[in-house]
Amino acid sequence: MSEKDQETPGEDEAGAPEAGQATGEGEDAAERLAALEAEVAEHKNRLLREMADMENLRKRTQREKEDAARFAISRFAHDIISVSDDLARAIEAVPVDARSSGDGIVANLIAGIELTERRLQQVFERHGVRRFDPAGEKFDPMVHEAMFEIPDPSKLAGTVAQVVEVGYMIGERVLRPARVGVSTGGPKAEPEAEPAASGASQAQQAPGDAQRAQAAQEIGREQAAGAQRTPPPPGQPEPPQPDQIGIKIDRSA
């Protein structure tokens, strides 16, 4: 046998392991690629979540900053509204005849107090503090404080009949609820109309049900009449029964 024939099997045997090794390396590379893709997807999702959290934090911080700037004067405004109440009481304390008496000093004093009170309300509005008078409105426990009840038949029950102190709001928040008297003597609120379907359902009741109901009523009336019937004296015939005078009662129902 020649040397060439002897070397051929060796080359074939050596080539088989090289093909298997290449296949194994390809599978390892595919696994590493899949692992890297999964890791990239995980990092991407984590990055997106972090970005969303940072955006929410930014919005919340901006909102808190705006609220702090808007409601920073809440405590000061709550203390200063008592001055407005005192000015309003001072104006109301002056009798009507004193205003029309022609005294210049009294007229100038009242005009000065009214001007001061208007200027103060303008300052309140400039800083977001709004005054509200709920007279005649429906009582709302969220913005009203009930001080007493008034039996007023001319107004609906639960209506603000008298305002003791007006209320104030800053933005959408209640700075001070309005102190009011609530009407209780008027008519109650009208209930909602019941659906008209109940009458239609009764009209559509089955004929057999109507007959059975009528028969039950007749039987009840007969039993009541029998309970109240006294026995006739001895020697006299018993009065005729409903069945004997042509009244037929259907007891089959």
C-alpha positions as CSV (number, residue, x, y, z in Angstrom):
1,M,0.0,0.0,0.0
2,S,1.3,3.4,-0.9
3,E,2.0,6.2,1.5
4,K,-0.8,8.2,0.0
5,D,-3.3,5.5,0.7
6,Q,-2.1,5.2,4.3
7,E,-2.4,9.0,4.9
8,T,-6.0,9.4,3.6
9,P,-7.9,7.8,6.5
10,G,-6.0,10.0,8.9
11,E,-7.0,13.1,7.2
12,D,-10.7,12.1,7.3
13,E,-10.5,11.3,11.0
14,A,-8.9,14.6,11.7
15,G,-11.5,16.6,9.7
16,A,-14.5,15.2,11.7
17,P,-13.5,16.8,15.0
18,E,-12.8,20.2,13.3
19,A,-16.4,20.2,12.0
20,G,-17.9,19.3,15.4
21,Q,-15.8,22.0,17.0
22,A,-17.0,24.6,14.6
23,T,-20.6,23.6,15.3
24,G,-20.1,23.9,19.1
25,E,-18.5,27.3,18.7
26,G,-21.5,28.5,16.6
27,E,-23.9,27.4,19.3
28,D,-21.9,29.1,22.0
29,A,-21.8,32.3,20.0
30,A,-25.6,32.2,19.5
31,E,-26.1,31.7,23.3
32,R,-23.8,34.6,24.1
33,L,-25.6,36.8,21.6
34,A,-29.0,35.9,23.1
35,A,-27.7,36.6,26.6
36,L,-26.3,40.0,25.4
37,E,-29.6,40.9,23.8
38,A,-31.5,40.0,27.0
39,E,-29.1,42.1,29.0
40,V,-29.4,45.0,26.6
41,A,-33.3,44.8,26.9
42,E,-33.1,44.7,30.7
43,H,-30.9,47.8,30.8
44,K,-33.1,49.5,28.3
45,N,-36.2,48.8,30.4
46,R,-34.4,50.0,33.6
47,L,-33.3,53.2,31.8
48,L,-36.9,53.9,30.7
49,R,-38.2,53.3,34.2
50,E,-35.6,55.7,35.7
51,M,-36.4,58.3,33.1
52,A,-40.2,58.0,33.9
53,D,-39.4,58.3,37.6
54,M,-37.3,61.4,37.0
55,E,-40.0,63.0,34.9
56,N,-42.7,62.3,37.6
57,L,-40.3,63.8,40.2
58,R,-39.8,66.9,38.1
59,K,-43.5,67.4,37.6
60,R,-44.2,66.8,41.3
61,T,-41.5,69.2,42.3
62,Q,-42.8,71.9,39.9
63,R,-46.4,71.4,41.2
64,E,-45.2,71.7,44.8
65,K,-43.3,74.8,44.0
66,E,-46.3,76.4,42.4
67,D,-48.5,75.4,45.3
68,A,-46.0,76.8,47.8
69,A,-45.9,80.1,45.9
70,R,-49.7,80.2,45.6
71,F,-50.6,79.3,49.2
72,A,-47.6,80.9,50.9
73,I,-49.8,83.7,52.2
74,S,-52.5,81.5,53.6
75,R,-51.7,82.1,57.2
76,F,-51.2,85.8,56.7
77,A,-54.5,86.1,54.7
78,H,-56.4,84.1,57.3
79,D,-55.3,86.6,60.0
80,I,-55.9,89.7,57.9
81,I,-59.5,88.8,56.9
82,S,-60.6,89.6,60.4
83,V,-59.7,93.2,59.6
84,S,-62.0,93.1,56.7
85,D,-64.8,91.7,58.9
86,D,-64.2,94.6,61.4
87,L,-64.5,97.1,58.6
88,A,-67.7,95.6,57.4
89,R,-69.2,95.6,60.9
90,A,-68.2,99.2,61.3
91,I,-70.1,100.2,58.2
92,E,-73.1,98.2,59.2
93,A,-73.2,99.7,62.7
94,V,-73.9,103.2,61.3
95,P,-77.7,103.8,61.2
96,V,-79.3,104.6,57.9
97,D,-80.7,107.9,59.2
98,A,-77.2,109.0,60.4
99,R,-75.9,108.5,56.9
100,S,-78.6,110.7,55.4
101,S,-78.5,113.3,58.1
102,G,-76.3,115.6,56.1
103,D,-73.4,115.6,58.7
104,G,-70.2,115.9,56.6
105,I,-68.0,114.3,59.2
106,V,-70.1,111.2,59.5
107,A,-70.4,110.9,55.7
108,N,-66.6,111.3,55.2
109,L,-65.9,108.8,57.9
110,I,-68.2,106.2,56.3
111,A,-66.8,106.9,52.9
112,G,-63.2,106.4,54.2
113,I,-64.1,103.1,55.8
114,E,-65.8,101.8,52.7
115,L,-62.9,102.9,50.5
116,T,-60.5,101.0,52.9
117,E,-62.6,97.9,52.8
118,R,-62.7,98.0,49.0
119,R,-59.0,98.4,48.7
120,L,-58.4,95.5,51.0
121,Q,-60.7,93.3,48.9
122,Q,-58.7,94.3,45.8
123,V,-55.5,93.3,47.5
124,F,-57.0,90.0,48.4
125,E,-58.1,89.4,44.8
126,R,-54.7,90.3,43.5
127,H,-53.1,87.6,45.6
128,G,-55.7,84.9,44.8
129,V,-57.9,85.3,47.9
130,R,-61.6,85.4,46.9
131,R,-64.6,86.4,49.0
132,F,-67.9,84.5,48.6
133,D,-71.4,85.2,50.1
134,P,-73.6,82.0,50.0
135,A,-76.9,83.6,50.8
136,G,-79.7,81.7,49.2
137,E,-77.5,78.8,48.1
138,K,-77.8,75.2,49.1
139,F,-75.9,74.3,52.2
140,D,-72.6,72.7,51.5
141,P,-70.7,71.3,54.5
142,M,-67.4,71.5,52.5
143,V,-67.5,75.3,52.3
144,H,-70.2,76.3,54.9
145,E,-70.3,76.1,58.6
146,A,-73.8,75.8,60.1
147,M,-74.2,78.0,63.2
148,F,-77.9,77.6,63.8
149,E,-81.2,76.6,62.2
150,I,-84.0,79.0,61.0
151,P,-87.6,77.7,60.6
152,D,-88.3,79.7,57.4
153,P,-91.3,78.2,55.5
154,S,-90.6,80.5,52.5
155,K,-87.3,78.7,51.7
156,L,-86.4,75.2,50.9
157,A,-85.0,73.1,53.8
158,G,-81.2,73.0,53.7
159,T,-80.9,76.5,52.2
160,V,-78.6,79.2,53.6
161,A,-81.1,81.6,55.1
162,Q,-78.7,84.0,56.9
163,V,-74.9,84.7,56.5
164,V,-73.2,85.5,59.8
165,E,-69.7,85.8,58.3
166,V,-68.8,85.5,54.6
167,G,-66.3,82.9,53.5
168,Y,-62.9,83.2,51.8
169,M,-61.1,80.9,49.4
170,I,-57.5,80.9,48.2
171,G,-57.3,79.3,44.8
172,E,-59.4,76.1,45.1
173,R,-58.9,75.8,48.9
174,V,-61.2,77.0,51.6
175,L,-59.4,79.6,53.6
176,R,-62.4,80.2,56.0
177,P,-65.8,78.6,55.6
178,A,-68.8,80.9,55.6
179,R,-70.7,80.8,58.9
180,V,-74.4,80.6,58.1
181,G,-77.8,79.8,59.4
182,V,-79.7,77.0,57.6
183,S,-83.4,77.0,56.9
184,T,-85.3,73.9,58.2
185,G,-89.0,74.9,58.1
186,G,-89.5,75.0,54.3
187,P,-90.7,72.3,52.0
188,K,-88.4,69.3,51.4
189,A,-86.7,68.7,48.1
190,E,-88.9,66.9,45.6
191,P,-88.1,63.2,45.3
192,E,-87.1,61.9,41.9
193,A,-90.0,60.7,39.8
194,E,-90.4,56.9,39.8
195,P,-90.1,55.2,36.4
196,A,-93.5,54.7,34.7
197,A,-92.5,51.1,33.8
198,S,-94.2,49.8,37.0
199,G,-97.7,50.7,35.7
200,A,-96.9,49.1,32.3
201,S,-95.7,45.9,34.1
202,Q,-98.9,45.7,36.0
203,A,-100.9,46.2,32.8
204,Q,-99.0,43.4,31.2
205,Q,-99.7,41.0,34.1
206,A,-100.9,37.6,33.0
207,P,-104.7,37.1,32.8
208,G,-104.4,34.0,35.0
209,D,-102.7,36.0,37.8
210,A,-105.4,38.6,37.7
211,Q,-108.2,36.0,38.0
212,R,-106.4,34.3,40.9
213,A,-105.9,37.6,42.7
214,Q,-109.6,38.5,42.2
215,A,-110.7,35.0,43.4
216,A,-108.5,35.4,46.5
217,Q,-110.1,38.7,47.3
218,E,-113.6,37.3,47.0
219,I,-112.7,34.3,49.2
220,G,-111.3,36.7,51.8
221,R,-114.5,38.8,51.7
222,E,-116.6,35.6,52.1
223,Q,-114.5,34.4,55.1
224,A,-114.8,37.8,56.7
225,A,-118.6,37.8,56.2
226,G,-118.8,34.3,57.6
227,A,-116.8,35.3,60.7
228,Q,-119.2,38.2,61.3
229,R,-122.4,36.2,60.6
230,T,-124.4,35.2,63.6
231,P,-126.4,32.0,63.7
232,P,-130.1,32.3,63.1
233,P,-132.5,31.8,66.0
234,P,-133.9,28.3,66.5
235,G,-136.6,27.5,64.2
236,Q,-135.7,30.0,61.5
237,P,-134.0,29.0,58.2
238,E,-130.4,30.1,57.6
239,P,-130.0,33.0,55.2
240,P,-128.9,32.1,51.7
241,Q,-125.2,31.9,51.0
242,P,-123.4,33.6,48.1
243,D,-123.3,30.3,46.2
244,Q,-127.0,30.0,46.5
245,I,-127.9,33.4,45.1
246,G,-126.0,33.1,41.9
247,I,-122.5,34.3,43.0
248,K,-120.0,31.9,41.7
249,I,-116.6,31.9,43.2
250,D,-113.8,30.2,41.4
251,R,-111.8,28.3,44.0
252,S,-109.9,26.3,41.4
253,A,-107.3,29.1,41.2
